[in-house]
């Protein structure tokens, strides 16, 4: 799924964040890969892990693919976090 990078917020830790409802994602059905479009190209992220509390999913974390890191080294320490709202 492709989204504009403008849809996400950059948090203090350097991760891009959004709520699942803002992206129009169906509850509990997260894609394995997400692509952010920027003026410089496409940033490809793959699913990493979920954060849970008391058995409920709080968020999904995606990390940049090795291909994206090769093209855009500055993105290596950034991730995408999608909050379950």
Residue pairs with C-beta under 8 A, 6 or more apart in sequence:
1 23
1 25
1 31
1 33
1 34
1 35
2 34
2 35
2 36
2 37
2 42
3 18
3 23
3 34
3 35
3 36
3 37
4 36
4 37
5 16
5 36
5 37
5 38
5 43
7 18
7 22
7 23
8 16
8 17
8 18
8 36
8 80
9 16
9 17
9 18
10 16
10 17
11 17
11 81
14 77
14 78
15 78
15 79
15 80
15 81
16 36
16 78
16 79
16 80
16 81
17 80
17 81
17 82
17 83
18 80
18 81
18 82
18 83
19 82
19 83
19 85
20 27
20 30
20 82
20 83
20 84
20 85
21 85
23 82
25 31
25 82
27 84
28 57
30 47
30 60
30 82
31 47
32 46
32 47
33 44
33 45
33 46
33 47
33 62
33 65
34 44
34 45
34 62
34 80
35 42
35 43
35 44
35 45
36 42
36 43
36 45
36 80
37 43
40 72
41 71
41 72
42 68
43 64
43 68
43 72
43 75
44 64
44 65
44 67
44 68
45 62
45 63
45 64
45 65
45 68
45 79
45 80
46 62
46 63
46 65
47 60
47 61
47 62
48 61
48 62
48 63
48 79
49 60
49 61
50 57
50 58
50 59
50 60
50 61
51 57
51 58
51 59
51 60
51 61
52 58
56 84
57 84
58 83
58 84
59 81
59 82
59 83
59 84
60 81
60 82
60 84
61 79
61 80
61 81
62 79
62 80
62 81
62 82
63 79
63 80
64 72
64 75
64 76
64 78
64 79
68 75
69 75
69 76
